[in-house]
Amino acid sequence: MNWAIDDPHELETAVAGLVFDSEWLSGDVPDIEQYYPWMSRQLFRIIFAVTPLRRLGRRLRYHFDHAASQRTTSRHR
């Protein structure tokens, strides 16, 4: 996939009613200690120390504000 987003708020302007909630980075997962072997955890620590690499595995959470979406839609009619 050749698509990326630097600023999570960019999608809010592109999609009516979309609201950014939070950003979750893969290195912030508490289960890493529980589910991955020692060697993998060490590798993760190295990778997540480099900011551009840390952001590769991020997840963004959004929700739709239906009232805002309807206001935008009614303006375009």
A tleap script that builds the chain and sets N, CA, C and O, in Angstrom:
source leaprc.protein.ff14SB
mol = sequence {
  NMET ASN TRP ALA ILE ASP ASP PRO HIE GLU
  LEU GLU THR ALA VAL ALA GLY LEU VAL PHE
  ASP SER GLU TRP LEU SER GLY ASP VAL PRO
  ASP ILE GLU GLN TYR TYR PRO TRP MET SER
  ARG GLN LEU PHE ARG ILE ILE PHE ALA VAL
  THR PRO LEU ARG ARG LEU GLY ARG ARG LEU
  ARG TYR HIE PHE ASP HIE ALA ALA SER GLN
  ARG THR THR SER ARG HIE CARG
}
set mol.1.N position { 0.857 -1.165 0.000 }
set mol.1.CA position { 0.000 0.000 0.000 }
set mol.1.C position { 0.900 1.224 0.000 }
set mol.1.O position { 1.770 1.363 0.861 }
set mol.2.N position { 0.700 2.080 -0.931 }
set mol.2.CA position { 1.534 3.263 -1.076 }
set mol.2.C position { 0.761 4.491 -0.617 }
set mol.2.O position { 0.579 5.440 -1.380 }
set mol.3.N position { 0.315 4.471 0.618 }
set mol.3.CA position { -0.447 5.577 1.165 }
set mol.3.C position { -0.087 5.721 2.625 }
set mol.3.O position { 0.024 4.730 3.346 }
set mol.4.N position { 0.093 6.933 3.055 }
set mol.4.CA position { 0.416 7.176 4.460 }
set mol.4.C position { -0.174 8.508 4.872 }
set mol.4.O position { -0.520 9.344 4.038 }
set mol.5.N position { -0.278 8.683 6.157 }
set mol.5.CA position { -0.797 9.936 6.685 }
set mol.5.C position { 0.140 10.395 7.802 }
set mol.5.O position { 0.387 9.663 8.761 }
set mol.6.N position { 0.653 11.609 7.665 }
set mol.6.CA position { 1.560 12.144 8.672 }
set mol.6.C position { 0.782 12.732 9.851 }
set mol.6.O position { 1.095 12.467 11.012 }
set mol.7.N position { -0.222 13.520 9.536 }
set mol.7.CA position { -1.023 14.179 10.559 }
set mol.7.C position { -2.391 13.509 10.613 }
set mol.7.O position { -3.139 13.585 9.638 }
set mol.8.N position { -2.742 12.856 11.716 }
set mol.8.CA position { -4.018 12.155 11.805 }
set mol.8.C position { -5.225 13.059 11.576 }
set mol.8.O position { -6.302 12.576 11.226 }
set mol.9.N position { -5.056 14.355 11.769 }
set mol.9.CA position { -6.171 15.284 11.589 }
set mol.9.C position { -6.459 15.584 10.114 }
set mol.9.O position { -7.489 16.180 9.798 }
set mol.10.N position { -5.557 15.178 9.208 }
set mol.10.CA position { -5.786 15.395 7.773 }
set mol.10.C position { -7.079 14.736 7.311 }
set mol.10.O position { -7.805 15.294 6.488 }
set mol.11.N position { -7.366 13.560 7.834 }
set mol.11.CA position { -8.575 12.853 7.419 }
set mol.11.C position { -9.839 13.559 7.871 }
set mol.11.O position { -10.879 13.434 7.224 }
set mol.12.N position { -9.770 14.299 8.968 }
set mol.12.CA position { -10.945 15.026 9.448 }
set mol.12.C position { -11.415 16.050 8.416 }
set mol.12.O position { -12.615 16.266 8.252 }
set mol.13.N position { -10.475 16.671 7.728 }
set mol.13.CA position { -10.850 17.657 6.721 }
set mol.13.C position { -11.311 16.998 5.425 }
set mol.13.O position { -12.055 17.600 4.651 }
set mol.14.N position { -10.875 15.773 5.188 }
set mol.14.CA position { -11.222 15.073 3.949 }
set mol.14.C position { -12.544 14.310 4.040 }
set mol.14.O position { -13.200 14.088 3.022 }
set mol.15.N position { -12.940 13.905 5.252 }
set mol.15.CA position { -14.141 13.089 5.432 }
set mol.15.C position { -15.094 13.816 6.373 }
set mol.15.O position { -14.774 14.031 7.542 }
set mol.16.N position { -16.241 14.185 5.872 }
set mol.16.CA position { -17.222 14.931 6.664 }
set mol.16.C position { -17.673 14.129 7.883 }
set mol.16.O position { -18.070 12.969 7.764 }
set mol.17.N position { -17.607 14.760 9.056 }
set mol.17.CA position { -18.083 14.141 10.281 }
set mol.17.C position { -17.073 13.253 10.980 }
set mol.17.O position { -17.346 12.768 12.078 }
set mol.18.N position { -15.912 13.023 10.378 }
set mol.18.CA position { -14.899 12.162 10.988 }
set mol.18.C position { -14.139 12.950 12.054 }
set mol.18.O position { -13.715 14.081 11.813 }
set mol.19.N position { -13.970 12.350 13.228 }
set mol.19.CA position { -13.296 13.014 14.342 }
set mol.19.C position { -12.181 12.097 14.854 }
set mol.19.O position { -12.420 10.930 15.164 }
set mol.20.N position { -10.967 12.635 14.940 }
set mol.20.CA position { -9.815 11.885 15.447 }
set mol.20.C position { -9.935 11.722 16.954 }
set mol.20.O position { -10.204 12.686 17.671 }
set mol.21.N position { -9.732 10.484 17.434 }
set mol.21.CA position { -9.802 10.208 18.868 }
set mol.21.C position { -8.425 10.023 19.486 }
set mol.21.O position { -8.071 10.713 20.442 }
set mol.22.N position { -7.646 9.089 18.942 }
set mol.22.CA position { -6.374 8.779 19.580 }
set mol.22.C position { -5.422 8.071 18.622 }
set mol.22.O position { -5.818 7.532 17.589 }
set mol.23.N position { -4.167 8.098 19.006 }
set mol.23.CA position { -3.117 7.412 18.268 }
set mol.23.C position { -2.508 6.374 19.204 }
set mol.23.O position { -2.212 6.665 20.363 }
set mol.24.N position { -2.329 5.181 18.695 }
set mol.24.CA position { -1.803 4.086 19.502 }
set mol.24.C position { -0.588 3.542 18.775 }
set mol.24.O position { -0.689 3.091 17.633 }
set mol.25.N position { 0.559 3.583 19.435 }
set mol.25.CA position { 1.794 3.107 18.832 }
set mol.25.C position { 2.055 1.668 19.258 }
set mol.25.O position { 1.779 1.286 20.395 }
set mol.26.N position { 2.581 0.886 18.349 }
set mol.26.CA position { 2.831 -0.530 18.632 }
set mol.26.C position { 3.729 -0.732 19.843 }
set mol.26.O position { 3.573 -1.711 20.572 }
set mol.27.N position { 4.654 0.168 20.061 }
set mol.27.CA position { 5.560 0.045 21.197 }
set mol.27.C position { 4.897 0.292 22.535 }
set mol.27.O position { 5.483 0.013 23.581 }
set mol.28.N position { 3.689 0.811 22.515 }
set mol.28.CA position { 2.964 1.100 23.751 }
set mol.28.C position { 2.141 -0.082 24.255 }
set mol.28.O position { 1.466 0.024 25.278 }
set mol.29.N position { 2.192 -1.181 23.558 }
set mol.29.CA position { 1.381 -2.339 23.899 }
set mol.29.C position { 1.929 -3.010 25.156 }
set mol.29.O position { 3.078 -3.451 25.167 }
set mol.30.N position { 1.122 -3.092 26.213 }
set mol.30.CA position { 1.624 -3.744 27.430 }
set mol.30.C position { 1.803 -5.251 27.260 }
set mol.30.O position { 2.559 -5.868 28.009 }
set mol.31.N position { 1.124 -5.846 26.294 }
set mol.31.CA position { 1.192 -7.297 26.091 }
set mol.31.C position { 2.497 -7.758 25.446 }
set mol.31.O position { 2.741 -8.962 25.356 }
set mol.32.N position { 3.335 -6.833 24.996 }
set mol.32.CA position { 4.601 -7.232 24.386 }
set mol.32.C position { 5.394 -8.084 25.370 }
set mol.32.O position { 5.956 -9.113 24.993 }
set mol.33.N position { 5.439 -7.661 26.622 }
set mol.33.CA position { 6.186 -8.403 27.646 }
set mol.33.C position { 5.616 -9.812 27.844 }
set mol.33.O position { 6.360 -10.753 28.121 }
set mol.34.N position { 4.327 -9.946 27.705 }
set mol.34.CA position { 3.675 -11.220 27.980 }
set mol.34.C position { 3.773 -12.200 26.810 }
set mol.34.O position { 3.944 -13.400 27.025 }
set mol.35.N position { 3.667 -11.704 25.584 }
set mol.35.CA position { 3.500 -12.601 24.440 }
set mol.35.C position { 4.740 -12.811 23.572 }
set mol.35.O position { 4.774 -13.735 22.759 }
set mol.36.N position { 5.747 -11.973 23.732 }
set mol.36.CA position { 6.917 -12.096 22.872 }
set mol.36.C position { 8.132 -12.570 23.656 }
set mol.36.O position { 8.299 -12.208 24.821 }
set mol.37.N position { 8.983 -13.381 23.024 }
set mol.37.CA position { 10.203 -13.841 23.708 }
set mol.37.C position { 11.180 -12.685 23.936 }
set mol.37.O position { 11.069 -11.619 23.329 }
set mol.38.N position { 12.126 -12.929 24.818 }
set mol.38.CA position { 13.085 -11.917 25.223 }
set mol.38.C position { 13.784 -11.261 24.033 }
set mol.38.O position { 13.877 -10.035 23.974 }
set mol.39.N position { 14.272 -12.057 23.088 }
set mol.39.CA position { 15.016 -11.522 21.937 }
set mol.39.C position { 14.131 -10.591 21.101 }
set mol.39.O position { 14.592 -9.538 20.662 }
set mol.40.N position { 12.910 -10.953 20.884 }
set mol.40.CA position { 11.978 -10.102 20.129 }
set mol.40.C position { 11.728 -8.795 20.865 }
set mol.40.O position { 11.679 -7.735 20.241 }
set mol.41.N position { 11.569 -8.855 22.168 }
set mol.41.CA position { 11.332 -7.635 22.954 }
set mol.41.C position { 12.507 -6.685 22.853 }
set mol.41.O position { 12.316 -5.470 22.803 }
set mol.42.N position { 13.727 -7.220 22.823 }
set mol.42.CA position { 14.914 -6.373 22.694 }
set mol.42.C position { 14.938 -5.690 21.316 }
set mol.42.O position { 15.259 -4.508 21.194 }
set mol.43.N position { 14.594 -6.457 20.307 }
set mol.43.CA position { 14.524 -5.899 18.955 }
set mol.43.C position { 13.463 -4.803 18.875 }
set mol.43.O position { 13.698 -3.756 18.273 }
set mol.44.N position { 12.308 -5.036 19.472 }
set mol.44.CA position { 11.240 -4.020 19.505 }
set mol.44.C position { 11.722 -2.750 20.184 }
set mol.44.O position { 11.436 -1.648 19.716 }
set mol.45.N position { 12.444 -2.891 21.272 }
set mol.45.CA position { 12.943 -1.704 21.990 }
set mol.45.C position { 13.868 -0.874 21.105 }
set mol.45.O position { 13.815 0.356 21.125 }
set mol.46.N position { 14.705 -1.539 20.338 }
set mol.46.CA position { 15.612 -0.834 19.422 }
set mol.46.C position { 14.819 -0.136 18.323 }
set mol.46.O position { 15.037 1.043 18.046 }
set mol.47.N position { 13.912 -0.856 17.708 }
set mol.47.CA position { 13.103 -0.293 16.619 }
set mol.47.C position { 12.272 0.881 17.110 }
set mol.47.O position { 12.222 1.919 16.449 }
set mol.48.N position { 11.618 0.737 18.261 }
set mol.48.CA position { 10.717 1.774 18.760 }
set mol.48.C position { 11.463 2.991 19.294 }
set mol.48.O position { 10.849 4.024 19.561 }
set mol.49.N position { 12.778 2.881 19.452 }
set mol.49.CA position { 13.578 4.031 19.874 }
set mol.49.C position { 13.788 5.015 18.728 }
set mol.49.O position { 14.118 6.178 18.958 }
set mol.50.N position { 13.598 4.551 17.491 }
set mol.50.CA position { 13.754 5.404 16.304 }
set mol.50.C position { 12.366 5.910 15.917 }
set mol.50.O position { 11.527 5.126 15.473 }
set mol.51.N position { 12.116 7.199 16.077 }
set mol.51.CA position { 10.774 7.767 15.910 }
set mol.51.C position { 10.100 7.401 14.588 }
set mol.51.O position { 8.951 6.960 14.620 }
set mol.52.N position { 10.746 7.558 13.422 }
set mol.52.CA position { 10.042 7.199 12.180 }
set mol.52.C position { 9.638 5.720 12.134 }
set mol.52.O position { 8.582 5.379 11.601 }
set mol.53.N position { 10.472 4.857 12.689 }
set mol.53.CA position { 10.135 3.432 12.706 }
set mol.53.C position { 9.021 3.155 13.706 }
set mol.53.O position { 8.157 2.312 13.462 }
set mol.54.N position { 9.039 3.852 14.815 }
set mol.54.CA position { 8.008 3.683 15.844 }
set mol.54.C position { 6.631 4.016 15.293 }
set mol.54.O position { 5.647 3.359 15.632 }
set mol.55.N position { 6.558 5.038 14.441 }
set mol.55.CA position { 5.273 5.471 13.900 }
set mol.55.C position { 4.754 4.554 12.791 }
set mol.55.O position { 3.590 4.666 12.407 }
set mol.56.N position { 5.582 3.656 12.271 }
set mol.56.CA position { 5.137 2.752 11.214 }
set mol.56.C position { 4.030 1.820 11.676 }
set mol.56.O position { 3.135 1.476 10.905 }
set mol.57.N position { 4.093 1.420 12.913 }
set mol.57.CA position { 3.114 0.467 13.415 }
set mol.57.C position { 1.990 1.106 14.199 }
set mol.57.O position { 1.354 0.438 15.014 }
set mol.58.N position { 1.732 2.359 13.979 }
set mol.58.CA position { 0.703 3.039 14.761 }
set mol.58.C position { -0.694 2.746 14.241 }
set mol.58.O position { -0.895 2.410 13.074 }
set mol.59.N position { -1.631 2.883 15.131 }
set mol.59.CA position { -3.038 2.741 14.770 }
set mol.59.C position { -3.749 4.016 15.188 }
set mol.59.O position { -3.486 4.578 16.251 }
set mol.60.N position { -4.642 4.451 14.338 }
set mol.60.CA position { -5.383 5.677 14.604 }
set mol.60.C position { -6.838 5.330 14.854 }
set mol.60.O position { -7.415 4.497 14.153 }
set mol.61.N position { -7.421 5.959 15.839 }
set mol.61.CA position { -8.827 5.708 16.151 }
set mol.61.C position { -9.638 6.968 15.854 }
set mol.61.O position { -9.283 8.074 16.263 }
set mol.62.N position { -10.728 6.768 15.137 }
set mol.62.CA position { -11.639 7.847 14.769 }
set mol.62.C position { -13.058 7.454 15.141 }
set mol.62.O position { -13.347 6.288 15.410 }
set mol.63.N position { -13.934 8.440 15.153 }
set mol.63.CA position { -15.363 8.167 15.247 }
set mol.63.C position { -16.085 9.180 14.356 }
set mol.63.O position { -15.519 10.205 13.975 }
set mol.64.N position { -17.327 8.878 14.038 }
set mol.64.CA position { -18.126 9.788 13.234 }
set mol.64.C position { -19.029 10.606 14.129 }
set mol.64.O position { -19.738 10.067 14.979 }
set mol.65.N position { -19.000 11.900 13.935 }
set mol.65.CA position { -19.935 12.812 14.589 }
set mol.65.C position { -21.070 12.991 13.596 }
set mol.65.O position { -20.988 13.826 12.694 }
set mol.66.N position { -22.117 12.218 13.759 }
set mol.66.CA position { -23.206 12.199 12.780 }
set mol.66.C position { -23.887 13.557 12.641 }
set mol.66.O position { -24.340 13.904 11.550 }
set mol.67.N position { -23.969 14.321 13.705 }
set mol.67.CA position { -24.590 15.642 13.622 }
set mol.67.C position { -23.757 16.560 12.723 }
set mol.67.O position { -24.308 17.287 11.897 }
set mol.68.N position { -22.451 16.527 12.882 }
set mol.68.CA position { -21.576 17.355 12.038 }
set mol.68.C position { -21.633 16.892 10.595 }
set mol.68.O position { -21.615 17.709 9.675 }
set mol.69.N position { -21.702 15.601 10.396 }
set mol.69.CA position { -21.782 15.045 9.051 }
set mol.69.C position { -23.066 15.486 8.360 }
set mol.69.O position { -23.049 15.817 7.174 }
set mol.70.N position { -24.184 15.494 9.092 }
set mol.70.CA position { -25.458 15.892 8.505 }
set mol.70.C position { -25.477 17.387 8.189 }
set mol.70.O position { -26.057 17.808 7.188 }
set mol.71.N position { -24.839 18.187 9.049 }
set mol.71.CA position { -24.773 19.625 8.768 }
set mol.71.C position { -23.991 19.882 7.477 }
set mol.71.O position { -24.393 20.708 6.657 }
set mol.72.N position { -22.884 19.180 7.303 }
set mol.72.CA position { -22.057 19.341 6.105 }
set mol.72.C position { -22.815 18.863 4.871 }
set mol.72.O position { -22.776 19.521 3.831 }
set mol.73.N position { -23.500 17.733 4.971 }
set mol.73.CA position { -24.248 17.192 3.847 }
set mol.73.C position { -25.379 18.125 3.441 }
set mol.73.O position { -25.614 18.322 2.248 }
set mol.74.N position { -26.084 18.703 4.408 }
set mol.74.CA position { -27.209 19.582 4.077 }
set mol.74.C position { -26.734 20.876 3.429 }
set mol.74.O position { -27.478 21.477 2.654 }
set mol.75.N position { -25.524 21.318 3.723 }
set mol.75.CA position { -24.977 22.527 3.087 }
set mol.75.C position { -24.672 22.285 1.613 }
set mol.75.O position { -24.720 23.217 0.810 }
set mol.76.N position { -24.359 21.046 1.252 }
set mol.76.CA position { -23.995 20.745 -0.129 }
set mol.76.C position { -25.210 20.461 -1.010 }
set mol.76.O position { -25.053 20.253 -2.214 }
set mol.77.N position { -26.388 20.447 -0.453 }
set mol.77.CA position { -27.601 20.160 -1.258 }
set mol.77.C position { -28.116 21.379 -1.937 }
set mol.77.O position { -29.120 21.313 -2.647 }
savepdb mol mol.pdb
quit
